[in-house]
Amino acid sequence: MASTLVFWVTEMTTRDGVSLMGFLDEIDDPRKPSNGTLHDFREILVMSIAAMLSDSDTVEDIAYWARKKEAWLRRFLVLKNGIPSEDTFLRIFRVIDPKQFETVFRRWVSGVVGALSGTIAVDGKTVRGSGGGGETAIHMVSALATELGIVLGQEKVAGKSNEITAIPELLDALYLKGFLVTIDAMGCQKNIARQITVKGGDYLLMVKGNQPSLLEAITDTFIDQHEVPGVDRQSQVEKSHGRLVGQIASVLPAKGVVDPADWPKCKTIGRIDSIRKIGDKESGLERRYYISSRDLSAQQLAVAVRAHWGIENRLHWVLDVSFGEDGSTIRKDNAPQNLSLLKKIVLNLIRLDTTDKRKASLRLKRKGAAWDDDTRMNMLGLTTL
């Protein structure tokens, strides 16, 4: 059975020829052989990925889909004892070592990252359905390569306030050279800025009240900006779905304002002023401040900030609406964290897929994989035995 499985998993690749299933083969089976396991561990992982790609969001959906698609699955898997039960699928995700699962995921993604450039947005999201029944909802800090919308890694924390400890761990495992790493005010920490630059990346950090001296220095400089040479401004108005957003980005040199001993290689301070109008209702002025180790123009600052906030739509919203993450009531052991990562694996597969020349939406790509066996096989890069 093992040789048959290895044959096909080496065929399941991304567009850059990096075998996802080849990496998953490195995950240890957490079950004890003495328990007389009936189902192959790697086959369970393969079925789960194929099912979730095919619009199955819950463990119940995964098991039901696998039963209905048993004949198709047997084109690639041995399935010596048939399809596992829903309980078996759930037990597997409860006991998989999430650290090892995450490490393997990052190794797979790193094979793609070498061909990428642009911005990495780091932000957190609470998996709300994982709370209740005596369990605290988990909070996942994720890194998103904004150019393609692929997830580079995730780190679990107990709550949003713990993001400060999770961000360095996440960054430590990522390839940052040449990337601009954007983080909101929670991650505006000296050690994080230093870590990013040491790894060859640049930072763009939002500055708020958690860095009062830095915020005061930047605020005062922009108040007196008419006395500072080199101010650069860019204004833009966007219309979308009945909403009107006006934005002015301004940048100034950081020299003489930001201490490079505290904030290494800091070159730019920035300010974003924005006003939103929905129908007849207009919001008040929202003003945000930034520091960056990259010499940014006002336009580049505006683009990078929009890319960062795109993580809300391109990741958090997608996980909730398209994958039903917040609606999941799975809470025990490692299952919430492992299933969150499984969703991100599938999201990456869809975003990296080049088989559909029509560039269908993520929702339609999952529908297509569910409805059509050939579409699913092509998206996964499978070759029949």
MOJO-V706199 format. One record per pair of residues at least 4 apart in sequence whose C-alpha atoms are under 6 Angstrom apart, sorted by the first residue. I is the first residue (numbers start at 1). J is the second residue. Records with the same first field share a line. If there is no record, write none. Layout:
I = J  J
This chain:
9 = 21  22
10 = 19  22
11 = 382
12 = 19  380  381  382
13 = 17  18  19  20  381
14 = 18
20 = 108
23 = 104
30 = 96
47 = 51
51 = 56  62
52 = 56  57
53 = 346  366
54 = 366  369  370
55 = 366
56 = 61  62
57 = 323
60 = 86
61 = 65
63 = 86
66 = 70
73 = 77
74 = 78
75 = 384
76 = 384
84 = 88
93 = 335
94 = 333  334  335
98 = 102  338
106 = 110  153
118 = 179
119 = 146  179  180  181
120 = 144  145  146  181
121 = 143  144  181  182  308
122 = 142  143  183
123 = 141  142
124 = 140  141
125 = 139  140
126 = 138  139
127 = 138  139  326
128 = 137  326
129 = 326  327  328  329
130 = 137  329  330  331
131 = 135  136  137
138 = 158
139 = 156  157  158  159
140 = 155  156
141 = 154  155
142 = 153  154
143 = 151  152  153
144 = 150  151  152
145 = 149  150
150 = 348
157 = 162
163 = 167
164 = 187
168 = 172
176 = 201
177 = 200  201
178 = 201
179 = 201
180 = 202  203
181 = 203
182 = 203  204  205
183 = 187  205
184 = 205  206
185 = 206  207  208
188 = 205
190 = 263
194 = 264
196 = 201
197 = 201  202
202 = 293  294
203 = 292  293
204 = 291  292
205 = 290  291
206 = 289  290
207 = 289  290
215 = 219
221 = 225
231 = 251  252
232 = 250  251  298
233 = 249  250  298
234 = 248  249  298  299
235 = 247  248
236 = 246  247
237 = 245  246
238 = 244  245
239 = 243  244
243 = 277  278
244 = 276  277
245 = 275  276
246 = 274  275
247 = 273  274
248 = 272  273
249 = 271  272  298  302
250 = 270  271  298
251 = 269  270  298
252 = 268  269
253 = 267  268
254 = 258  267  268  269
260 = 264  265
265 = 293
266 = 292  293
267 = 293  294  295
268 = 291  292  295
269 = 290  291
270 = 289  290
271 = 288  289
272 = 287  288
273 = 286  287
274 = 285  286
275 = 283  285
276 = 282  283
277 = 281  282
296 = 300
310 = 314
311 = 315
312 = 316  317
313 = 317
317 = 321
318 = 322
319 = 323  325
320 = 324  325  326
331 = 336
335 = 339
348 = 352
349 = 353
360 = 364
364 = 368
368 = 372
369 = 375  376
377 = 381  382
